[in-house]
């Protein structure tokens, strides 16, 4: 996941600042010479941490909002009672394959370029003969007589 690495990097920045703060706190135990430097350092580190966190969160908010709207549309397509069109199926499969590729997984589906697609040849359609009479009533099965008189449909 691409975003997980970004959040991990922010964690490492905050963890590093925590380490720096602990180092400055150890300096606090030294003679009074470092008191002004100690307070400036602590305030500077925490200020920088808040600036980094704020900037990161503002930028990630835009990314997360974009993802939310994109996935909301995709989610609604999957929940729809309407059957998916061929282009929607293709689009969803391309999205799935893109995600699999980012995760380093092998593809489930392979899309052929238009030039490599096999040509469609027209096939002869077989005619299926209906068992209905011209007037629409079914023919009785052999050996079975109808209880209705033959002129009842006329």
C-alpha positions as CSV (number, residue, x, y, z in Angstrom):
1,X,0.0,0.0,0.0
2,X,1.4,3.3,-1.0
3,X,-0.2,5.3,1.8
4,X,1.0,3.0,4.5
5,X,4.6,3.9,3.7
6,X,3.7,7.6,4.0
7,X,2.1,7.1,7.4
8,X,5.1,5.0,8.5
9,X,7.4,7.8,7.4
10,X,5.4,10.3,9.5
11,X,5.6,7.9,12.4
12,X,9.4,7.7,12.0
13,X,9.7,11.5,11.9
14,X,7.6,11.8,15.1
15,X,9.6,9.0,16.7
16,X,12.8,10.8,15.8
17,X,11.6,14.0,17.4
18,X,10.6,12.1,20.5
19,X,14.2,10.8,20.7
20,X,15.5,14.4,20.2
21,X,13.2,15.7,23.0
22,X,14.5,13.0,25.4
23,X,18.1,14.0,24.6
24,X,17.3,17.6,25.3
25,X,15.6,16.6,28.6
26,X,18.8,14.9,29.6
27,X,20.6,18.2,29.0
28,X,18.2,19.8,31.4
29,X,20.0,18.0,34.2
30,X,23.2,19.9,33.5
31,X,24.1,23.2,35.0
32,X,21.9,26.3,34.5
33,X,24.0,27.3,31.5
34,X,21.7,25.2,29.3
35,X,18.3,26.4,30.6
36,X,17.6,29.0,27.9
37,X,18.9,26.6,25.2
38,X,16.8,23.8,26.7
39,X,13.5,25.8,26.5
40,X,14.3,27.1,23.0
41,X,15.2,23.6,21.8
42,X,12.1,22.0,23.3
43,X,9.8,24.6,21.8
44,X,11.6,24.4,18.4
45,X,11.3,20.6,18.2
46,X,7.6,20.6,19.1
47,X,6.9,23.5,16.7
48,X,8.6,21.6,13.9
49,X,6.7,18.4,14.7
50,X,3.4,20.3,14.6
51,X,4.2,21.9,11.3
52,X,5.2,18.6,9.7
53,X,2.2,16.8,11.1
54,X,-0.2,19.6,10.0
55,X,1.2,19.8,6.5
56,X,1.2,16.0,6.1
57,X,-2.4,15.8,7.4
58,X,-3.6,18.6,5.1
59,X,-2.1,17.0,2.0
60,X,-3.3,13.5,3.0
61,X,-6.8,14.8,3.6
62,X,-7.1,15.7,-0.1
63,X,-5.8,12.3,-1.1
64,X,-8.1,10.6,1.3
65,X,-11.1,12.6,0.1
66,X,-10.3,11.8,-3.6
67,X,-10.0,8.1,-2.7
68,X,-13.3,8.2,-0.7
69,X,-15.3,9.6,-3.6
70,X,-13.6,7.2,-6.1
71,X,-14.3,4.2,-3.9
72,X,-17.8,5.4,-3.1
73,X,-18.6,5.3,-6.9
74,X,-17.0,1.8,-7.2
75,X,-18.8,0.6,-4.1
76,X,-22.2,1.8,-5.4
77,X,-21.6,0.1,-8.8
78,X,-21.0,-3.2,-7.0
79,X,-24.2,-2.8,-4.9
80,X,-26.4,-1.8,-7.7
81,X,-29.3,-4.2,-8.7
82,X,-28.7,-3.4,-12.3
83,X,-26.4,-5.7,-14.2
84,X,-23.0,-4.4,-15.1
85,X,-22.3,-3.4,-18.7
86,X,-19.3,-4.8,-20.5
87,X,-17.4,-1.5,-20.2
88,X,-18.1,-1.4,-16.4
89,X,-16.9,-5.0,-16.0
90,X,-13.8,-4.1,-18.0
91,X,-13.2,-1.0,-16.0
92,X,-13.6,-2.8,-12.6
93,X,-11.3,-5.6,-13.8
94,X,-8.7,-3.1,-14.9
95,X,-8.9,-1.5,-11.4
96,X,-8.5,-4.9,-9.7
97,X,-5.5,-5.7,-11.9
98,X,-3.9,-2.3,-11.3
99,X,-4.2,-2.9,-7.5
100,X,-2.8,-6.4,-7.9
101,X,0.2,-5.1,-9.9
102,X,0.9,-2.5,-7.2
103,X,0.8,-5.3,-4.6
104,X,3.2,-7.4,-6.7
105,X,0.7,-10.1,-7.3
106,X,0.3,-11.9,-10.7
107,X,-2.6,-10.9,-12.9
108,X,-5.9,-12.8,-12.9
109,X,-7.0,-11.4,-16.2
110,X,-5.0,-10.4,-19.3
111,X,-6.3,-7.7,-21.5
112,X,-5.4,-8.0,-25.2
113,X,-4.5,-5.0,-27.3
114,X,-7.0,-4.3,-30.1
115,X,-4.5,-5.4,-32.7
116,X,-4.0,-8.8,-31.0
117,X,-7.7,-9.6,-30.5
118,X,-9.0,-12.4,-32.6
119,X,-11.3,-11.4,-35.4
120,X,-15.0,-12.3,-34.9
121,X,-16.3,-14.6,-37.6
122,X,-20.1,-14.7,-38.1
123,X,-21.5,-18.0,-36.9
124,X,-24.5,-19.8,-38.4
125,X,-27.4,-19.7,-36.0
126,X,-29.3,-22.9,-35.6
127,X,-33.0,-22.6,-35.8
128,X,-35.0,-24.0,-33.0
129,X,-38.4,-25.2,-34.1
130,X,-41.2,-24.3,-31.8
131,X,-43.6,-26.8,-30.6
132,X,-46.4,-24.3,-30.7
133,X,-49.1,-24.3,-33.4
134,X,-49.7,-21.3,-35.6
135,X,-52.5,-20.0,-33.3
136,X,-50.2,-20.2,-30.3
137,X,-51.5,-23.2,-28.4
138,X,-49.0,-26.0,-27.6
139,X,-49.2,-29.3,-29.4
140,X,-50.2,-32.1,-27.1
141,X,-47.6,-34.7,-26.3
142,X,-48.0,-38.0,-28.0
143,X,-50.6,-40.2,-26.3
144,X,-51.9,-37.4,-24.0
145,X,-55.3,-35.9,-24.8
146,X,-56.3,-32.4,-23.7
147,X,-59.3,-32.0,-21.4
148,X,-60.3,-28.9,-23.3
149,X,-62.3,-29.2,-26.5
150,X,-60.2,-28.2,-29.6
151,X,-62.5,-25.3,-30.5
152,X,-62.3,-23.8,-27.0
153,X,-59.4,-21.4,-28.1
154,X,-61.2,-20.2,-31.2
